[in-house]
Amino acid sequence: MRLHLYDYFRSSAGYRVRIALNLKGLAYTREEVSLIDGEQGASAHRARSPQGLVPVLDTGEAMLTQSLAIIEWLDATWPEPRLIPRDPTQRAAAMARALTIACDVHPLNNLRVLRHLERELGADQAARDRWYARWTAEGFAALEAMAGPGPFLGGEAPDLADICLVPQMYNARRFGVPVDAYARLVRADHEAGALPAFAAAHPDRVRGVTAF
């Protein structure tokens, strides 16, 4: 099966999918869609993603959108290593942790929201920074309380929650949001970052790279 990923090197959602593909040991080609330049709104990309978002995974049979849906498809198609636990209770816990990032932090702090704050509501840089820090801190505080004893958020191996955490920690540091108060998140981020699958997906490693 040929896998082709459309994403942007700093997209949190694209970063998640790159991590998942790497954890599964899957080869794929990659095509950059520049969010800064507005390429996500072009008709060619809208044909792939009606929302005009990244990532999109072309499986050769379908265009898959939304990072968590793509990762669920990967788990169903290549079951090992598991990224979403099979046990119903563990699965619910992992999903709750992942959704704390994917639904409650990331959407409020992504590029289109920050641009709306600036261009439509007149928020200056300081106001946008306060906005970003407020929602990051609120989500991270909750996730810190939801995290297990480690080394990863859900136990001995990384799962969907860690896949969501690592890009958000990268963004928090990039925007100057302090993270040291969240000891469990810092630990899980450190442990994950030491794994080749996570390291190879880092934005600094993929910019300009078109195949894995």
Residue pairs with C-beta under 8 A, 6 or more apart in sequence:
1 59
1 60
2 29
2 58
2 59
2 60
3 21
3 26
3 27
3 28
3 29
3 57
3 58
3 59
3 60
4 28
4 29
4 30
4 31
4 57
4 58
4 60
5 14
5 17
5 18
5 21
5 28
5 29
5 30
5 31
5 55
5 56
5 57
5 58
6 30
6 31
6 33
6 45
6 48
6 49
6 54
6 55
6 56
6 57
6 58
7 13
7 14
7 15
7 17
7 18
7 30
7 31
7 32
7 33
7 54
7 55
7 56
8 14
8 32
8 33
8 34
8 35
8 40
8 54
9 32
9 203
9 206
9 207
10 35
10 203
11 35
11 54
11 55
12 106
12 110
12 167
12 168
12 170
12 171
13 53
13 54
13 55
13 66
13 67
13 102
13 106
13 167
14 54
14 55
14 67
15 166
15 167
15 170
15 201
15 202
15 203
16 67
16 68
16 71
16 102
16 163
16 164
16 167
17 55
17 57
17 67
17 70
17 71
18 30
18 200
18 201
18 206
18 212
19 163
19 166
19 167
19 197
19 198
19 201
20 70
20 71
20 74
20 83
20 163
21 28
21 74
21 201
21 212
22 196
22 197
22 198
22 200
22 201
22 212
23 81
23 83
23 158
23 163
23 197
24 74
24 78
24 81
24 83
26 74
26 78
27 211
27 212
28 211
28 212
29 210
29 211
29 212
30 206
30 209
30 210
30 211
30 212
31 210
32 207
32 208
32 210
33 39
33 40
33 45
33 54
34 40
35 54
35 111
36 111
39 45
40 49
40 52
40 53
40 54
41 52
45 52
45 56
46 52
48 56
48 58
48 63
48 65
49 56
49 63
49 65
50 65
51 65
53 65
53 66
55 65
55 67
55 70
56 63
56 64
56 65
57 63
57 64
57 65
57 70
57 73
58 64
59 73
64 70
64 73
67 102
68 98
68 99
68 102
68 160
71 83
71 84
71 160
71 163
72 84
74 83
75 82
75 83
75 84
81 157
82 159
83 158
83 159
83 160
83 163
84 91
84 94
84 95
84 159
84 160
85 91
85 93
85 94
85 154
85 159
90 154
93 146
93 154
94 153
94 154
94 159
94 160
94 161
95 160
96 146
97 143
97 146
97 147
97 153
97 154
97 160
97 161
97 164
97 165
98 160
98 161
98 163
98 164
100 139
100 142
100 143
100 146
101 139
101 143
101 161
101 164
101 165
101 168
102 164
104 135
104 138
104 139
104 142
105 135
105 136
105 138
105 139
105 140
105 168
106 164
106 168
107 113
108 131
108 135
109 131
109 132
109 135
109 136
109 171
114 128
114 131
114 132
117 123
117 127
117 128
117 131
118 124
118 128
123 131
129 175
129 176
132 175
132 177
133 175
133 176
133 177
136 168
136 171
136 172
136 175
136 177
137 177
139 168
140 172
140 179
140 182
140 185
141 182
143 153
143 161
143 165
143 182
143 185
144 181
144 182
144 183
144 184
144 185
146 153
147 153
147 184
147 185
147 188
148 154
148 155
150 184
150 187
150 188
150 191
151 187
151 188
151 191
152 158
152 159
152 161
152 162
152 188
152 191
152 192
153 159
153 161
153 162
153 165
153 184
153 185
153 188
154 161
154 162
158 188
158 191
158 192
158 195
158 198
162 188
162 192
165 185
165 188
165 189
165 192
166 189
166 192
166 193
166 198
169 179
169 185
169 186
169 189
170 202
170 203
172 179
173 179
179 185
179 186
180 186
192 198
193 199
193 202
199 205
200 206
200 212
